[in-house]
Amino acid sequence: MLQKNLQSPYRSNADIRYLSLARCNLERVPPVFDQRDTNGRPLRQTVEYLTLYGNNFKDISAPGVQYDIMLNATDVVETHLEYAKFGEKSIWSTGFQYTTFAVLREFDLRACSIEFINGLIFKGMPNLEALYLGENNIKYIHGKAFVGLNNLIHLDLSRNKAYDKNGGLTSVTMESADLFERMSKLRSLDLSFTEMGRNVRVLSGLGKEFQRLSLCGSKVRSVPEKALSGTSMKYLDISGNYGILENSNILAGLEDTLEILYANEVGFEHFHYLYKFSKLEVLKLTNNEVMLITKRVVASLTSLKVLDLERNRFGSWIPPIFSTMPNLRFLSLKDNNLNLISAEIIDDIANISYVSLSGNNVVCNCHSREFIDLAARNDNEQKQTLIDLSIHTDNNTLKAIDYHIAESEFNSMIELRANISTICDTEKCKKYYVDRDHRFLIIDYDIHSYVCFHEYKNRFMSFINVKTCKDWQRSLEKVRNLDTSTNLVLLLTLPTTLLLLLLIIFIYRRKFGYFFVTMRNSATLSLISRTDINEEGKIYNYDVFVSYCNGDRNWMLDHLLPHLETECSVSVCLHERDFQVGLSILENIVSCMDRSRTIMLVISKQFLRSQWCQFEMHLAQHRLLETRREDLILVLLEEIPRSLRPTTLHYLMLTKTYIVWPKVSSEQTVFWKRLKKSLVVQQRKYKNTTLA
């Protein structure tokens, strides 16, 4: 059929430059290149562009093939013997392997199910400039596979899915580390979505003319140190290789050449990798971990025009940052951690042509509204222009080398953006912002994307519904200029309220005083250790600890002490006699109470006016509750009216039987009998002997 078409009298006499055998269900390349056209010239001498796209050149395993590991002689690297044997027996390429193509410039072998690339199969294509081997199943490439391609400029090995003998995905095996070294004119290499594994060592063989590399999605964690430093790299895509920057310095040596860098989803955190990349024009870092941008680094990016930081962790910054990059025209901070838009931030992005701040958790303020209004005003007054990147056009090279997706990607966003000039009244915007020389436009405005959280209203609202800064100022002026009647009400209300408060404090001064004393004592008691709790069988030093005030000292020494120690044979602990010198008063009180069987409180009006006495009363109650003891005796030297009783005393008087000192001498005998009986009962409760 091909020969018939070549010899057809209806075909022109022009040479056949384009030959397509795409999707012909071929299982091997047919040997048709010696067939001649009407001029008598064979195809191998005229064809410049040849495509075999979409055929099925899958090699079939020969019976009895053994699987093993060998070391090849050209480079110490593990090679599967399976691949070496298949390489020798691979027959899909026999139709052109021994044919010389005099003028062939481009050869398309994409999507042909190719598994093995033999050595020297392209040696008859000395003028080939572009070789497309993408979308295959290449699992092995011979160390001399590309020998003879001395003029090759672009090599496509993208989207290859290699499968092992068990059907699992595996990385392609490249036999030699110097696979690309012989191609001195190679300028472009596409390895995107082809699992490289340890084969990244071949990158060290890229030459001085090399400019363009894509490792997107190649599962590369690291590359050899300064592997690309000997190239003239302009376009580099390392997206999808998480940790590649942390584990290797792949950017080393590219400071003076790199123009476009795509590094999405690589775990990028720190901008110090990009210091002094003075020719970098496009930087795409989406889906990374950027939190901070240092002024020192961005100031060195003097040629940067596009900065895409979408879906990072970048928050509100302290300007100037972006204004230090004189050529920046496109900035995306979409879906970051920006929580505040300030006047300084707006000034920092004033001269950037296109910005995106959507998807951030912004707190509403008047500057968020100002950001929208300024962009709407600019949409009304200026025309959008596309971004012009410094892509170097060389008529003698392939278009694929000159083209990069970056320019069309970001310019498409600009062309599709919505004009928002109608959301702000033109005259109002001009009047409000007449003195603001900001020229930015919003790339992705949507009323549902540009929302902020209003703290006072406790809900989210659109930027455009927030008050303008001038409205905020007017509201503040209204507050400052309250009318005279309102001020008079405030002036009258505040003194009246204050007087009422003072009156309440005066009336209930005793209760307030007692409250503060109680709080202080409670705080002190909370510091006391609870480890010294009375246990059964404890030895006591005293029978009774007596708490009294200094005003009742005479009664204590003249009446109580002689009666207890002489007539009742009771050992008494008194603070002025038995407190240990050198310890704090608090420590002595606690210690003496714990070493006494019974606590006796001698209550009088003077006792209640003493802060130390009140503290001892609180402590007595606290310790008794803590140790679950009932050993407390209340002695009232006089009747205490209810109005004078603190809460603690009132509670004790309600829960304890107390005894009152009689003023009539004839009744004092009964008093002493009752008191002695109470002490004797307490002594009998404990079998231990007093040590005092």
MOQUIDA-V175827 format. One record per residue. SS is DSSP state (2 for helix, 1 for strand, 0 for the rest). D_LAST is the distance of its C-alpha to the last C-alpha in whole Angstrom. Layout:
SS;D_LAST
SS;D_LAST
This chain:
0;130
2;129
2;132
2;134
2;132
2;133
0;136
0;137
0;140
0;138
0;135
0;135
0;136
0;133
0;131
0;128
0;125
1;122
1;122
1;120
0;119
0;116
0;115
0;118
0;116
0;116
0;115
0;116
0;118
0;121
0;124
0;126
0;126
0;129
0;131
1;133
0;134
0;137
0;137
0;137
0;134
1;131
2;127
2;125
2;127
0;127
0;124
0;121
1;119
1;118
1;116
0;115
0;112
0;111
0;112
0;111
0;111
0;108
0;108
0;109
0;107
0;109
0;109
0;107
0;105
0;102
0;98
0;97
1;95
1;98
1;97
0;100
0;102
0;102
0;98
0;95
0;94
1;94
1;97
1;97
2;100
2;101
2;102
2;104
2;106
2;106
2;107
2;110
2;111
0;111
0;114
0;114
0;115
2;118
2;120
2;119
2;118
0;121
0;122
0;123
0;122
0;124
0;123
0;120
0;117
1;115
1;114
1;112
0;110
0;107
0;106
0;108
0;106
0;106
0;104
1;105
1;107
0;109
0;110
0;112
0;113
0;114
0;116
0;119
0;118
0;118
0;118
0;115
0;113
1;111
1;109
1;108
0;106
0;103
0;102
0;103
0;101
0;101
0;99
1;101
1;102
0;104
0;104
0;107
0;108
0;108
0;111
0;114
0;112
0;113
0;113
0;111
0;109
1;107
1;105
1;103
0;101
0;99
0;98
0;98
0;96
1;96
1;96
0;95
0;96
0;93
0;94
0;91
1;92
1;91
0;92
0;96
1;96
1;98
0;99
0;100
0;97
0;101
0;102
0;103
0;103
0;107
0;107
0;108
0;109
0;106
0;104
1;103
1;101
1;99
0;97
0;95
0;93
0;94
0;91
0;92
2;89
2;89
2;93
2;91
2;92
2;96
2;95
2;95
2;99
0;100
0;102
0;102
0;105
0;102
0;101
1;99
1;97
1;95
0;92
0;91
0;89
0;90
0;87
0;86
0;83
0;84
0;87
0;88
0;87
0;89
0;92
0;93
0;93
0;97
0;98
0;100
0;97
0;98
1;97
1;94
1;92
0;89
0;88
0;86
0;85
0;81
0;79
2;82
2;81
2;78
2;79
0;82
0;84
0;87
0;88
0;88
0;91
0;92
0;91
0;95
0;97
0;95
0;96
1;94
1;91
1;90
0;87
0;85
0;82
0;82
0;78
0;79
0;76
0;77
2;80
2;80
2;82
2;85
0;85
0;88
0;90
0;93
0;95
0;93
0;95
1;93
1;89
1;88
0;85
0;84
0;81
0;79
0;76
0;77
0;74
0;75
0;78
0;78
2;80
2;81
2;82
2;84
0;86
0;88
0;89
0;92
0;94
0;92
0;94
1;92
1;88
1;87
0;83
0;83
0;80
0;78
0;75
0;76
1;74
0;75
0;76
0;76
0;79
0;81
0;82
2;85
2;87
2;87
0;89
0;93
0;95
0;92
0;94
1;92
1;88
1;87
0;83
0;83
0;80
0;78
1;74
0;76
0;74
0;75
0;78
0;78
2;81
2;80
2;81
2;84
2;85
2;85
0;87
0;89
0;92
0;92
0;95
1;93
1;89
1;87
0;84
0;84
0;81
0;78
0;75
1;76
1;74
0;76
0;77
2;80
2;81
2;82
2;84
2;86
2;86
2;88
2;90
2;91
2;92
2;94
2;96
2;97
2;98
2;101
2;102
0;102
0;103
0;102
0;103
0;102
0;100
0;102
0;101
0;103
0;104
0;107
0;110
0;112
0;115
0;116
0;113
0;111
2;110
2;107
2;106
2;106
0;105
0;101
2;100
2;97
2;100
2;101
2;98
2;96
2;100
2;100
2;97
2;98
2;101
2;99
0;97
0;97
0;98
0;96
2;98
2;98
2;94
0;94
0;97
2;99
2;99
2;96
2;94
2;97
2;96
2;92
0;92
0;95
0;93
0;92
0;94
0;92
0;95
0;93
1;94
1;91
0;92
0;91
0;90
0;90
0;88
0;85
0;85
0;84
1;81
1;78
1;74
1;74
0;71
0;71
0;73
0;71
1;74
1;77
1;80
1;83
2;83
2;87
2;85
0;82
0;83
0;84
2;83
2;85
2;84
2;80
2;81
2;83
2;80
2;78
2;80
2;80
2;76
2;76
0;79
0;78
0;80
2;79
2;78
2;75
2;74
2;73
2;72
2;69
2;69
2;68
2;66
2;63
2;63
2;62
2;60
2;58
2;58
2;57
2;54
2;53
2;53
2;51
2;48
2;48
2;48
0;46
2;44
2;40
2;41
2;42
2;39
2;36
2;38
2;37
2;34
2;33
2;35
2;33
2;30
2;31
2;32
2;29
2;27
2;30
0;29
0;25
0;25
0;25
0;23
0;20
0;20
0;18
0;19
0;19
0;17
0;14
0;11
0;8
0;5
1;6
1;9
1;11
1;12
1;15
1;18
0;21
0;23
2;24
2;27
2;25
2;22
2;24
2;23
2;20
2;19
2;21
2;21
2;18
2;15
2;16
2;17
2;14
2;11
2;14
2;16
0;15
0;11
0;10
0;6
1;9
1;9
0;13
2;15
2;16
2;13
2;11
0;14
0;14
0;18
0;20
0;20
0;22
2;21
2;21
2;19
2;16
2;17
2;17
2;14
2;12
2;14
2;14
0;10
1;10
1;12
1;14
1;16
1;17
1;20
1;22
1;25
0;28
2;31
2;30
2;27
2;30
2;32
0;29
2;29
2;25
2;24
2;27
2;26
2;22
2;24
2;26
2;23
2;21
2;24
2;25
2;22
2;22
2;25
2;25
2;22
0;24
0;21
0;22
0;19
1;20
1;20
1;23
1;23
1;27
0;27
0;31
0;33
0;34
0;37
2;38
2;40
2;37
0;34
0;34
2;34
2;31
2;30
2;33
2;32
2;29
2;30
2;33
2;30
0;27
0;28
0;26
1;26
1;28
0;27
0;30
0;32
0;34
2;32
2;33
2;31
2;28
2;27
2;28
2;26
2;22
2;23
2;24
2;20
2;19
2;21
2;20
2;16
2;16
2;19
2;16
2;14
2;17
2;18
0;15
0;15
0;12
0;9
0;6
0;4
0;0
